[in-house]
Amino acid sequence: MTRRIKELLDSGSSAASALGEEIQNRVSSEDFEWVTLLGAELARRAVHEGEESSEHVFLLDRLQTALSTAAGQQSLRALMCLPSSLQAGEPAQTRAERRLAQMVALGHRPSDIVPVVYGERLGTATSDEFKACLLQELVLKGVAVTEYPLLRSFGEALVAEEHPLAPLPLHLLPTERALLRPTHAPHDWTWALPPASVEKHSDRPELRVSAEMRRRSAAVDPADVTVPEVAEAMSTAVRHWLEESNGMVAAQEFWSASSVPPDDFAAVFERLPLTAWPTGQTRARLYPAGSDRVLQVLLTAAVRSPAYGNGMFGAYGRLAVWRSLGGLVGAAPDAPIDETAILVEQAHWFIADPSSDWFHQVAWDLAVAALRPGGQEIAVLTATDTD
């Protein structure tokens, strides 16, 4: 069997398509021995021969995809014996582990994942980093992970080790309620929002600024008090737009001696010196939003790929979003996420229409604003990207 696999791989790119179909057939017939041997041969060639051909990357992806969508402990064991990536180096391995964790969480039952991934010692894919990402992917899926002793103890170990994902709760917070799958949701339901106009991002009517609102808020004179460290925290969910693509981000803070009534916020917003809406351009249309909808907007931006590069996937996407939310509500940098969540629920949230020339208006645009608890502080995060 191994010799035949080697012959197929050696026959060149013409075999890649045929092998791709063969992979699906073998997985469907539960021939996991063949699948495992193919994965081992791909790994051997990557390590000993330095091969990283597009055909081999394609085949590994087909293996992982087929096994990720075939529920059952046998297919999961076979998947865990595959290499997570054929590329050497920490960045590639890290990205591959995060991606694989998302695939496993979406395609396999927790009752199979827990004993196989957390209860057995299998293959090269089951690193502690992969397990940490998978734990959070299960949380995002709405799994009650604390009801599984192995998951709960692994989560406790992450806290003891001060793992980067350790601050994330092992349950969904109130602001994350929109991530829960509705009881009668269609098969293709997803919490992710489409890359479309602001009307698709906001589920509430546009705020209209009246003369009375302008009169009541005339004395409010917000000053730009942006602190670089806070701006950086606010931008965390879209940092990959900057680092891997052509993105632009503007994160700003404003302070007013007078408290801003939420009902008059739109009148104050149109007078803010915002980077994304330069003076003289048409002001943004503004929509009220729930904290859960703002989290959806940010998490969609975090987990999806920008114009170039890769998304953060679920686990680190969730972490990035809570850092952005913490910056937007003015939470202390080291504040526990549970405390940040309280401020998030107390703030008033808004989504703006990315209508100015500052935005590329391709498929990657974001504009959210927070009126912080107390009404004297405003935070605005805008981002855009293009190919």
ZAMARGU-4260 file (C-alpha; in steps of 0.2 Angstrom, whole numbers, plus 5000, padded with zeros to 4 digits):
<rodrens>
0) 5000/5000/5000 | 5014/5012/5004 | 5023/5008/4988 | 5008/5012/4978 | 5005/5028/4987
5) 5023/5033/4983 | 5021/5028/4965 | 5005/5039/4964 | 5014/5054/4972 | 5029/5052/4961
10) 5018/5052/4945 | 5017/5071/4946 | 5004/5084/4947 | 4992/5074/4936 | 4990/5062/4951
15) 4984/5076/4963 | 4967/5077/4957 | 4965/5058/4956 | 4972/5057/4974 | 4960/5070/4980
20) 4945/5060/4974 | 4953/5044/4981 | 4955/5052/4998 | 4936/5056/4999 | 4932/5038/4994
25) 4944/5030/5006 | 4937/5041/5021 | 4919/5037/5015 | 4923/5018/5016 | 4932/5021/5033
30) 4949/5015/5026 | 4958/5025/5038 | 4974/5015/5037 | 4977/5021/5019 | 4973/5039/5024
35) 4986/5038/5038 | 4999/5031/5027 | 4996/5045/5014 | 4998/5058/5028 | 5014/5049/5034
40) 5022/5049/5017 | 5017/5068/5014 | 5025/5072/5031 | 5041/5061/5027 | 5044/5070/5010
45) 5042/5087/5019 | 5054/5083/5032 | 5067/5073/5023 | 5066/5079/5006 | 5062/5097/5009
50) 5047/5096/4998 | 5033/5108/4999 | 5024/5107/4983 | 5007/5114/4980 | 5001/5097/4976
55) 5006/5090/4992 | 4998/5105/5002 | 4982/5102/4992 | 4982/5084/4997 | 4985/5087/5015
60) 4971/5100/5014 | 4959/5087/5006 | 4964/5074/5020 | 4961/5086/5034 | 4944/5092/5026
65) 4938/5074/5023 | 4942/5068/5040 | 4936/5084/5049 | 4918/5082/5041 | 4917/5063/5044
70) 4911/5062/5062 | 4917/5047/5073 | 4932/5043/5084 | 4941/5033/5071 | 4941/5047/5058
75) 4946/5059/5072 | 4961/5048/5077 | 4967/5047/5059 | 4966/5066/5058 | 4976/5068/5074
80) 4990/5057/5066 | 4992/5069/5051 | 5004/5083/5051 | 4995/5099/5054 | 5006/5108/5041
85) 5019/5103/5029 | 5028/5120/5031 | 5042/5122/5044 | 5043/5136/5056 | 5032/5142/5070
90) 5021/5154/5061 | 5015/5141/5049 | 5013/5128/5062 | 5003/5140/5073 | 4992/5145/5059
95) 4989/5127/5054 | 4984/5122/5072 | 4972/5136/5074 | 4964/5132/5058 | 4963/5113/5062
100) 4955/5117/5079 | 4941/5126/5071 | 4938/5112/5058 | 4938/5099/5072 | 4926/5109/5083
105) 4914/5112/5068 | 4914/5094/5061 | 4915/5082/5076 | 4904/5079/5092 | 4911/5084/5109
110) 4908/5066/5115 | 4921/5060/5102 | 4933/5075/5104 | 4935/5074/5123 | 4941/5056/5124
115) 4951/5056/5108 | 4960/5073/5109 | 4961/5076/5128 | 4961/5058/5134 | 4973/5049/5122
120) 4991/5053/5116 | 4990/5053/5098 | 5000/5059/5083 | 5008/5076/5081 | 4993/5087/5079
125) 4988/5085/5097 | 4999/5099/5104 | 4994/5109/5119 | 4992/5124/5108 | 4980/5114/5097
130) 4971/5108/5112 | 4970/5126/5119 | 4963/5133/5103 | 4950/5118/5101 | 4944/5121/5119
135) 4939/5139/5115 | 4932/5134/5098 | 4921/5122/5108 | 4916/5137/5119 | 4911/5147/5104
140) 4901/5133/5097 | 4891/5133/5113 | 4897/5117/5121 | 4895/5117/5140 | 4914/5112/5142
145) 4914/5113/5161 | 4903/5098/5161 | 4917/5088/5154 | 4930/5084/5168 | 4944/5083/5155
150) 4940/5099/5147 | 4938/5108/5164 | 4955/5101/5170 | 4964/5106/5154 | 4957/5124/5156
155) 4963/5125/5174 | 4980/5119/5168 | 4980/5134/5155 | 4977/5146/5169 | 4991/5139/5180
160) 5003/5140/5165 | 4997/5158/5161 | 4993/5153/5143 | 4988/5167/5132 | 4970/5160/5130
165) 4968/5157/5149 | 4959/5174/5152 | 4945/5168/5141 | 4930/5161/5151 | 4925/5143/5147
170) 4907/5149/5144 | 4899/5162/5133 | 4896/5179/5141 | 4880/5189/5139 | 4887/5199/5125
175) 4891/5183/5116 | 4873/5178/5115 | 4871/5180/5097 | 4884/5166/5094 | 4872/5153/5100
180) 4864/5143/5087 | 4845/5146/5087 | 4834/5130/5090 | 4827/5130/5072 | 4841/5137/5063
185) 4844/5131/5045 | 4859/5119/5041 | 4870/5133/5034 | 4867/5145/5049 | 4882/5155/5055
190) 4884/5170/5067 | 4896/5178/5055 | 4890/5193/5046 | 4891/5196/5027 | 4904/5208/5020
195) 4890/5220/5015 | 4883/5237/5019 | 4880/5244/5036 | 4861/5239/5035 | 4867/5221/5036
200) 4877/5225/5051 | 4864/5235/5061 | 4847/5227/5065 | 4840/5244/5070 | 4833/5259/5061
205) 4845/5274/5057 | 4846/5288/5069 | 4840/5304/5062 | 4848/5320/5069 | 4835/5333/5073
210) 4836/5352/5076 | 4831/5349/5094 | 4845/5336/5096 | 4857/5348/5090 | 4851/5362/5102
215) 4851/5351/5117 | 4869/5345/5113 | 4876/5362/5108 | 4886/5364/5124 | 4894/5347/5122
220) 4912/5350/5116 | 4921/5333/5115 | 4940/5334/5114 | 4951/5321/5106 | 4961/5312/5120
225) 4967/5297/5111 | 4980/5287/5120 | 4991/5276/5109 | 4990/5261/5121 | 4971/5262/5121
230) 4970/5265/5102 | 4981/5249/5100 | 4970/5239/5111 | 4954/5245/5102 | 4962/5239/5086
235) 4967/5222/5091 | 4952/5213/5082 | 4958/5221/5065 | 4977/5221/5068 | 4979/5208/5055
240) 4972/5219/5042 | 4987/5231/5045 | 5000/5217/5047 | 4996/5206/5033 | 4986/5216/5021
245) 4983/5234/5015 | 4972/5239/5029 | 4970/5256/5038 | 4964/5258/5056 | 4958/5274/5065
250) 4955/5272/5084 | 4950/5287/5093 | 4945/5293/5110 | 4935/5309/5115 | 4931/5317/5132
255) 4918/5329/5136 | 4915/5339/5152 | 4897/5338/5149 | 4888/5321/5149 | 4881/5315/5132
260) 4863/5309/5133 | 4862/5293/5123 | 4847/5300/5114 | 4857/5315/5107 | 4873/5305/5103
265) 4870/5306/5084 | 4871/5325/5085 | 4887/5324/5095 | 4894/5311/5083 | 4892/5321/5068
270) 4903/5335/5075 | 4918/5323/5081 | 4934/5326/5072 | 4935/5309/5065 | 4949/5303/5054
275) 4938/5292/5044 | 4926/5306/5040 | 4937/5321/5035 | 4930/5339/5037 | 4919/5343/5022
280) 4914/5326/5018 | 4896/5319/5021 | 4894/5314/5038 | 4891/5295/5042 | 4874/5288/5045
285) 4873/5281/5062 | 4863/5266/5069 | 4860/5261/5087 | 4866/5243/5090 | 4866/5230/5104
290) 4883/5225/5112 | 4880/5207/5105 | 4879/5215/5087 | 4895/5225/5089 | 4903/5209/5095
295) 4897/5200/5080 | 4904/5213/5069 | 4921/5213/5077 | 4922/5194/5078 | 4918/5192/5060
300) 4932/5204/5056 | 4944/5195/5067 | 4941/5177/5061 | 4940/5181/5043 | 4954/5184/5032
305) 4958/5201/5026 | 4961/5205/5007 | 4978/5196/5009 | 4984/5185/5023 | 4974/5175/5036
310) 4961/5177/5049 | 4964/5173/5067 | 4951/5159/5068 | 4940/5157/5083 | 4950/5155/5099
315) 4962/5170/5096 | 4949/5179/5087 | 4938/5179/5103 | 4953/5185/5113 | 4956/5199/5101
320) 4938/5205/5101 | 4938/5206/5120 | 4954/5216/5120 | 4946/5228/5107 | 4930/5229/5117
325) 4940/5232/5133 | 4949/5247/5124 | 4932/5253/5117 | 4924/5254/5135 | 4940/5260/5143
330) 4943/5245/5154 | 4960/5243/5162 | 4973/5233/5152 | 4974/5219/5165 | 4955/5219/5169
335) 4947/5202/5169 | 4936/5199/5154 | 4921/5196/5166 | 4923/5214/5172 | 4926/5221/5155
340) 4910/5212/5150 | 4900/5222/5163 | 4906/5238/5156 | 4902/5232/5138 | 4884/5229/5144
345) 4883/5246/5152 | 4889/5256/5137 | 4879/5262/5123 | 4884/5256/5106 | 4882/5262/5088
350) 4887/5256/5070 | 4891/5269/5057 | 4890/5268/5038 | 4907/5267/5030 | 4902/5280/5017
355) 4917/5292/5016 | 4932/5291/5004 | 4943/5285/5018 | 4935/5268/5017 | 4939/5257/5002
360) 4921/5250/5001 | 4927/5234/4994 | 4922/5220/5007 | 4932/5225/5022 | 4924/5240/5031
365) 4920/5242/5049 | 4915/5257/5060 | 4908/5256/5078 | 4907/5268/5092 | 4904/5267/5110
370) 4897/5280/5123 | 4906/5274/5138 | 4897/5272/5155 | 4894/5289/5163 | 4892/5298/5146
375) 4908/5308/5146 | 4919/5297/5135 | 4917/5291/5117 | 4927/5279/5108 | 4927/5276/5089
380) 4935/5262/5079 | 4935/5262/5060 | 4945/5250/5048 | 4946/5247/5030 | 4956/5235/5018
385) 4957/5232/5000 | 4966/5220/4987
</rodrens>
